[in-house]
Amino acid sequence: MQHGLIAMERLGLSTDLYELTMAAAFHDAGIADRYATFDLAIRDLPPERGFLVAAGLEQALAYLRDFRFWPQALDYLERTGHFRQQFLDYLGALRFTGSVDAIPEGHVYFPPGPLLRIRAPIIEAQIIETYLLTTITYQTLIASKAARVVLAAGNSTVVDFSPRRDHGPQAGLLCARAAFIGGCVGTSNVLANDMFGIPMFGTMAHSFVMFYRDELEAFRAFSRSYPGDPTLLIDTYDTVEGARKALQLMPELAERGHRLAAVRLDSGDMLELSKQVREVLDAGGAEDTQIFASGNLDEHKIRRLLQGGAPIDGFGVGTELGTSGDAPSLNSTYKLVTCADAQGAEVPVIKLATSKVTLPGSKQIWRRRDASSCMTGDTIGLVGEELEGNPLLVPVMRDGKPLAPAPELSAIREHARAEIAALPTGVAELDDHATYPVQVSPRLQALVQELHRR
Amino acid sequence: MQHGLIAMERLGLSTDLYELTMAAAFHDAGIADRYATFDLAIRDLPPERGFLVAAGLEQALAYLRDFRFWPQALDYLERTGHFRQQFLDYLGALRFTGSVDAIPEGHVYFPPGPLLRIRAPIIEAQIIETYLLTTITYQTLIASKAARVVLAAGNSTVVDFSPRRDHGPQAGLLCARAAFIGGCVGTSNVLANDMFGIPMFGTMAHSFVMFYRDELEAFRAFSRSYPGDPTLLIDTYDTVEGARKALQLMPELAERGHRLAAVRLDSGDMLELSKQVREVLDAGGAEDTQIFASGNLDEHKIRRLLQGGAPIDGFGVGTELGTSGDAPSLNSTYKLVTCADAQGAEVPVIKLATSKVTLPGSKQIWRRRDASSCMTGDTIGLVGEELEGNPLLVPVMRDGKPLAPAPELSAIREHARAEIAALPTGVAELDDHATYPVQVSPRLQALVQELHRR
């Protein structure tokens, strides 16, 4: 296991220690089966985000469905000496039997209302916290960043080029999925194509050209072996000269029934170089050969390039996309909002200390739209209220079982695209975005005040 | 596989598509077995880093040792239609047979010299790029961030509390490992204890206290179930009042042969609250009960707290540690530096386009120290040179086999601690750090100039 791979049999151990010691305490006190409700929510938006795109639910539900402690995990827990045998026997039989309501993947989401609402016996609802948070938070982070990059790229496409800079191989895989939801056309990650069916794209590396030393020879060797229309990397020595060499290859490609799909620039003054390369390509009869750019790009650089008239058709974005460089985390929380008393009655609860006040009770978010379906505002209220708009959280799991197969990724991506197009003016701006109106219902406000008074 | 788990059988697919299409081209051209050398290096330091701590080598070597394309990966690759059967047959038999020299884990490292040097037939050396980069880059990023946080904490301890905010479950696991190397005393991540033997720590969540509603009852239930000396979270309602309630539990704990290990603060004005809580604890006879703090901490906040006299004995650091919040990526590269010509002679190569000039040739880094073992500077030179200082890269793999078992993590951690203590004055400062002197040997400079001239 030196790879840092997490085996299915150890999935239950991918958690914070306190989840297990609290579970033991609930068990020992005989209250493990009292029902509770938790909200998984994002507390606030990072400075440069006007909206978030919900992602990661499929992995979260798969985790809950398959959640269990396998014998080898129980053996390990026994060896730690932290847990009594009676509790370990109980853990061995434990499954997630609760309910989940959630905002589906691809919906836009605004803090601080619930993104997921989990209702289950307290021990189950608590023990899943860590895994659920990391799964939902990272994919939502990346889908939201990808949406910005894709917006900046306008009619040009964006490909996830991040695997080498993501926080480990699994982050690379989850990033590819979330970036696709956020609007990327695909990824360079082969595993993401295998596991999630995400379209994959690839070009060639500088090392390939350097290894051949002769650039034209390198282009020729790569193209001969490549099964389709190749994209050639032209900036290893001199970008404009590289474009000319790529042109020289066109007759050979045509003989084999192929064309030069694109050339890639990875360094230098991309605005200037892309214009020069476009001229060279057009003059050489390669008007339909695209220009693809990569190299430390983000949404701001892409916008500047396109505003400057750079004739770039596609962008490969790595580090800034896969780490959400300007905001590498979201302020996600998992908060108890109702719990059953000794008589089994579920009552709303609140955490009062300092500034981190939570919204109590089992909640829903209603979204209003105008006549042209443009979003106009959200209201966070209590389940059971009848508020204007459409409720965003829908039932996705009951009795520990997913209610439906996960939607197709391409459908989620299309939905996200439509949702982003329906944002109010200014909310999707890259800088100085408008604030989307989110309000709290009078009944929920009254409940907060009432719990404060007690 | 909806968990986003990467199965051993799919390890070879966790890569960029271009690694495979280039491999196919090398194979088709009949030059796959020509030797080449690549440097894995970090191009430069993030603004707030005076040094980096090397980490991730154990996982990198395990990957190289186990590298292969399993039948199910080959089946998938066949289905993509990208590759010829002859190449897939070749891939099925491909193993990594090369050499790796590397700076061992726990050494401090300064860009831009090689962190790893890989020499192998070009197809092998190229195809491993993506996985090696993500593995080494993320752990080095986190070990380096952890070192800063640990330095800021001085005599107080630091625990990795990041699993919920890391970029997915595997990032959480790798983070725990790297943070331990960087000086953390342990992690909240159970899986990291199981897989890597890293000490684990845990307290309790606000939800636990809220679920019981009565804080004292919650403390009692938790302590009864907890196998050792508990740490109680005292800020759910009122921190100072929470400290008093924790005190009330001491007689019961003593009866069972336990004591109150610590109280945890997770919100509010920690400087003020920690002083008040210390007074309450001392006045109540709990002089040896420690104060543990968490909640959006980073190295700067920790230093301010301790400089202000906060009596805090330990810190749990999550988001900022696990995502390296101020610098969530390192500018890592994997560059071809020598390759064999048609006669098999290995020659140094260089990439010239624009500003991204690389250092050619098979290189070594020599580190000089003064009489008291304090580091005084590094020189990047060519293998075969005799330069002042000790060479940093050592042989770790030959013929695809690790030369020794991976060192114990605790030994790596101790080594890192000693290395950081031997840094020149100012290099380890949190702000406005001094620049460590790194120079390039005259022979290497001459080689760069010679290759430029050609």
Boltz contact constraints between the chains, C-beta under 6 A:
constraints:
  - contact:
      token1: [A, 1]
      token2: [B, 195]
      max_distance: 6.0
  - contact:
      token1: [A, 2]
      token2: [B, 58]
      max_distance: 6.0
  - contact:
      token1: [A, 2]
      token2: [B, 59]
      max_distance: 6.0
  - contact:
      token1: [A, 2]
      token2: [B, 62]
      max_distance: 6.0
  - contact:
      token1: [A, 3]
      token2: [B, 62]
      max_distance: 6.0
  - contact:
      token1: [A, 4]
      token2: [B, 59]
      max_distance: 6.0
  - contact:
      token1: [A, 4]
      token2: [B, 170]
      max_distance: 6.0
  - contact:
      token1: [A, 4]
      token2: [B, 173]
      max_distance: 6.0
  - contact:
      token1: [A, 4]
      token2: [B, 174]
      max_distance: 6.0
  - contact:
      token1: [A, 5]
      token2: [B, 6]
      max_distance: 6.0
  - contact:
      token1: [A, 6]
      token2: [B, 5]
      max_distance: 6.0
  - contact:
      token1: [A, 6]
      token2: [B, 169]
      max_distance: 6.0
  - contact:
      token1: [A, 6]
      token2: [B, 170]
      max_distance: 6.0
  - contact:
      token1: [A, 13]
      token2: [B, 190]
      max_distance: 6.0
  - contact:
      token1: [A, 13]
      token2: [B, 191]
      max_distance: 6.0
  - contact:
      token1: [A, 13]
      token2: [B, 194]
      max_distance: 6.0
  - contact:
      token1: [A, 14]
      token2: [B, 169]
      max_distance: 6.0
  - contact:
      token1: [A, 14]
      token2: [B, 191]
      max_distance: 6.0
  - contact:
      token1: [A, 15]
      token2: [B, 190]
      max_distance: 6.0
  - contact:
      token1: [A, 16]
      token2: [B, 163]
      max_distance: 6.0
  - contact:
      token1: [A, 16]
      token2: [B, 188]
      max_distance: 6.0
  - contact:
      token1: [A, 17]
      token2: [B, 188]
      max_distance: 6.0
  - contact:
      token1: [A, 17]
      token2: [B, 190]
      max_distance: 6.0
  - contact:
      token1: [A, 17]
      token2: [B, 200]
      max_distance: 6.0
  - contact:
      token1: [A, 17]
      token2: [B, 202]
      max_distance: 6.0
  - contact:
      token1: [A, 18]
      token2: [B, 202]
      max_distance: 6.0
  - contact:
      token1: [A, 18]
      token2: [B, 203]
      max_distance: 6.0
  - contact:
      token1: [A, 18]
      token2: [B, 204]
      max_distance: 6.0
  - contact:
      token1: [A, 21]
      token2: [B, 202]
      max_distance: 6.0
  - contact:
      token1: [A, 22]
      token2: [B, 204]
      max_distance: 6.0
  - contact:
      token1: [A, 22]
      token2: [B, 208]
      max_distance: 6.0
  - contact:
      token1: [A, 24]
      token2: [B, 225]
      max_distance: 6.0
  - contact:
      token1: [A, 25]
      token2: [B, 221]
      max_distance: 6.0
  - contact:
      token1: [A, 25]
      token2: [B, 222]
      max_distance: 6.0
  - contact:
      token1: [A, 25]
      token2: [B, 225]
      max_distance: 6.0
  - contact:
      token1: [A, 28]
      token2: [B, 225]
      max_distance: 6.0
  - contact:
      token1: [A, 29]
      token2: [B, 221]
      max_distance: 6.0
  - contact:
      token1: [A, 58]
      token2: [B, 2]
      max_distance: 6.0
  - contact:
      token1: [A, 59]
      token2: [B, 4]
      max_distance: 6.0
  - contact:
      token1: [A, 62]
      token2: [B, 2]
      max_distance: 6.0
  - contact:
      token1: [A, 62]
      token2: [B, 3]
      max_distance: 6.0
  - contact:
      token1: [A, 76]
      token2: [B, 194]
      max_distance: 6.0
  - contact:
      token1: [A, 82]
      token2: [B, 227]
      max_distance: 6.0
  - contact:
      token1: [A, 122]
      token2: [B, 211]
      max_distance: 6.0
  - contact:
      token1: [A, 130]
      token2: [B, 163]
      max_distance: 6.0
  - contact:
      token1: [A, 130]
      token2: [B, 164]
      max_distance: 6.0
  - contact:
      token1: [A, 133]
      token2: [B, 164]
      max_distance: 6.0
  - contact:
      token1: [A, 134]
      token2: [B, 164]
      max_distance: 6.0
  - contact:
      token1: [A, 134]
      token2: [B, 166]
      max_distance: 6.0
  - contact:
      token1: [A, 134]
      token2: [B, 168]
      max_distance: 6.0
  - contact:
      token1: [A, 134]
      token2: [B, 169]
      max_distance: 6.0
  - contact:
      token1: [A, 138]
      token2: [B, 167]
      max_distance: 6.0
  - contact:
      token1: [A, 138]
      token2: [B, 168]
      max_distance: 6.0
  - contact:
      token1: [A, 163]
      token2: [B, 16]
      max_distance: 6.0
  - contact:
      token1: [A, 163]
      token2: [B, 130]
      max_distance: 6.0
  - contact:
      token1: [A, 164]
      token2: [B, 130]
      max_distance: 6.0
  - contact:
      token1: [A, 164]
      token2: [B, 133]
      max_distance: 6.0
  - contact:
      token1: [A, 164]
      token2: [B, 134]
      max_distance: 6.0
  - contact:
      token1: [A, 165]
      token2: [B, 329]
      max_distance: 6.0
  - contact:
      token1: [A, 166]
      token2: [B, 134]
      max_distance: 6.0
  - contact:
      token1: [A, 167]
      token2: [B, 138]
      max_distance: 6.0
  - contact:
      token1: [A, 167]
      token2: [B, 167]
      max_distance: 6.0
  - contact:
      token1: [A, 167]
      token2: [B, 171]
      max_distance: 6.0
  - contact:
      token1: [A, 168]
      token2: [B, 134]
      max_distance: 6.0
  - contact:
      token1: [A, 168]
      token2: [B, 138]
      max_distance: 6.0
  - contact:
      token1: [A, 168]
      token2: [B, 170]
      max_distance: 6.0
  - contact:
      token1: [A, 168]
      token2: [B, 171]
      max_distance: 6.0
  - contact:
      token1: [A, 168]
      token2: [B, 174]
      max_distance: 6.0
  - contact:
      token1: [A, 169]
      token2: [B, 6]
      max_distance: 6.0
  - contact:
      token1: [A, 169]
      token2: [B, 14]
      max_distance: 6.0
  - contact:
      token1: [A, 169]
      token2: [B, 134]
      max_distance: 6.0
  - contact:
      token1: [A, 170]
      token2: [B, 4]
      max_distance: 6.0
  - contact:
      token1: [A, 170]
      token2: [B, 6]
      max_distance: 6.0
  - contact:
      token1: [A, 170]
      token2: [B, 168]
      max_distance: 6.0
  - contact:
      token1: [A, 170]
      token2: [B, 170]
      max_distance: 6.0
  - contact:
      token1: [A, 171]
      token2: [B, 167]
      max_distance: 6.0
  - contact:
      token1: [A, 171]
      token2: [B, 168]
      max_distance: 6.0
  - contact:
      token1: [A, 171]
      token2: [B, 171]
      max_distance: 6.0
  - contact:
      token1: [A, 173]
      token2: [B, 4]
      max_distance: 6.0
  - contact:
      token1: [A, 174]
      token2: [B, 4]
      max_distance: 6.0
  - contact:
      token1: [A, 174]
      token2: [B, 168]
      max_distance: 6.0
  - contact:
      token1: [A, 188]
      token2: [B, 16]
      max_distance: 6.0
  - contact:
      token1: [A, 188]
      token2: [B, 17]
      max_distance: 6.0
  - contact:
      token1: [A, 190]
      token2: [B, 13]
      max_distance: 6.0
  - contact:
      token1: [A, 190]
      token2: [B, 15]
      max_distance: 6.0
  - contact:
      token1: [A, 190]
      token2: [B, 17]
      max_distance: 6.0
  - contact:
      token1: [A, 191]
      token2: [B, 13]
      max_distance: 6.0
  - contact:
      token1: [A, 191]
      token2: [B, 14]
      max_distance: 6.0
  - contact:
      token1: [A, 194]
      token2: [B, 13]
      max_distance: 6.0
  - contact:
      token1: [A, 194]
      token2: [B, 76]
      max_distance: 6.0
  - contact:
      token1: [A, 195]
      token2: [B, 1]
      max_distance: 6.0
  - contact:
      token1: [A, 200]
      token2: [B, 17]
      max_distance: 6.0
  - contact:
      token1: [A, 202]
      token2: [B, 17]
      max_distance: 6.0
  - contact:
      token1: [A, 202]
      token2: [B, 18]
      max_distance: 6.0
  - contact:
      token1: [A, 202]
      token2: [B, 21]
      max_distance: 6.0
  - contact:
      token1: [A, 203]
      token2: [B, 18]
      max_distance: 6.0
  - contact:
      token1: [A, 204]
      token2: [B, 18]
      max_distance: 6.0
  - contact:
      token1: [A, 204]
      token2: [B, 22]
      max_distance: 6.0
  - contact:
      token1: [A, 206]
      token2: [B, 351]
      max_distance: 6.0
  - contact:
      token1: [A, 207]
      token2: [B, 336]
      max_distance: 6.0
  - contact:
      token1: [A, 208]
      token2: [B, 22]
      max_distance: 6.0
  - contact:
      token1: [A, 210]
      token2: [B, 336]
      max_distance: 6.0
  - contact:
      token1: [A, 210]
      token2: [B, 349]
      max_distance: 6.0
  - contact:
      token1: [A, 211]
      token2: [B, 122]
      max_distance: 6.0
  - contact:
      token1: [A, 211]
      token2: [B, 339]
      max_distance: 6.0
  - contact:
      token1: [A, 221]
      token2: [B, 25]
      max_distance: 6.0
  - contact:
      token1: [A, 221]
      token2: [B, 29]
      max_distance: 6.0
  - contact:
      token1: [A, 222]
      token2: [B, 25]
      max_distance: 6.0
  - contact:
      token1: [A, 225]
      token2: [B, 24]
      max_distance: 6.0
  - contact:
      token1: [A, 225]
      token2: [B, 25]
      max_distance: 6.0
  - contact:
      token1: [A, 225]
      token2: [B, 28]
      max_distance: 6.0
  - contact:
      token1: [A, 227]
      token2: [B, 82]
      max_distance: 6.0
  - contact:
      token1: [A, 235]
      token2: [B, 353]
      max_distance: 6.0
  - contact:
      token1: [A, 236]
      token2: [B, 353]
      max_distance: 6.0
  - contact:
      token1: [A, 237]
      token2: [B, 352]
      max_distance: 6.0
  - contact:
      token1: [A, 237]
      token2: [B, 353]
      max_distance: 6.0
  - contact:
      token1: [A, 267]
      token2: [B, 353]
      max_distance: 6.0
  - contact:
      token1: [A, 267]
      token2: [B, 354]
      max_distance: 6.0
  - contact:
      token1: [A, 267]
      token2: [B, 356]
      max_distance: 6.0
  - contact:
      token1: [A, 268]
      token2: [B, 354]
      max_distance: 6.0
  - contact:
      token1: [A, 319]
      token2: [B, 329]
      max_distance: 6.0
  - contact:
      token1: [A, 323]
      token2: [B, 328]
      max_distance: 6.0
  - contact:
      token1: [A, 323]
      token2: [B, 329]
      max_distance: 6.0
  - contact:
      token1: [A, 325]
      token2: [B, 328]
      max_distance: 6.0
  - contact:
      token1: [A, 328]
      token2: [B, 323]
      max_distance: 6.0
  - contact:
      token1: [A, 328]
      token2: [B, 325]
      max_distance: 6.0
  - contact:
      token1: [A, 328]
      token2: [B, 328]
      max_distance: 6.0
  - contact:
      token1: [A, 329]
      token2: [B, 165]
      max_distance: 6.0
  - contact:
      token1: [A, 329]
      token2: [B, 319]
      max_distance: 6.0
  - contact:
      token1: [A, 329]
      token2: [B, 323]
      max_distance: 6.0
  - contact:
      token1: [A, 336]
      token2: [B, 207]
      max_distance: 6.0
  - contact:
      token1: [A, 336]
      token2: [B, 210]
      max_distance: 6.0
  - contact:
      token1: [A, 339]
      token2: [B, 211]
      max_distance: 6.0
  - contact:
      token1: [A, 349]
      token2: [B, 210]
      max_distance: 6.0
  - contact:
      token1: [A, 351]
      token2: [B, 206]
      max_distance: 6.0
  - contact:
      token1: [A, 352]
      token2: [B, 237]
      max_distance: 6.0
  - contact:
      token1: [A, 353]
      token2: [B, 235]
      max_distance: 6.0
  - contact:
      token1: [A, 353]
      token2: [B, 236]
      max_distance: 6.0
  - contact:
      token1: [A, 353]
      token2: [B, 237]
      max_distance: 6.0
  - contact:
      token1: [A, 353]
      token2: [B, 267]
      max_distance: 6.0
  - contact:
      token1: [A, 354]
      token2: [B, 267]
      max_distance: 6.0
  - contact:
      token1: [A, 354]
      token2: [B, 268]
      max_distance: 6.0
  - contact:
      token1: [A, 356]
      token2: [B, 267]
      max_distance: 6.0
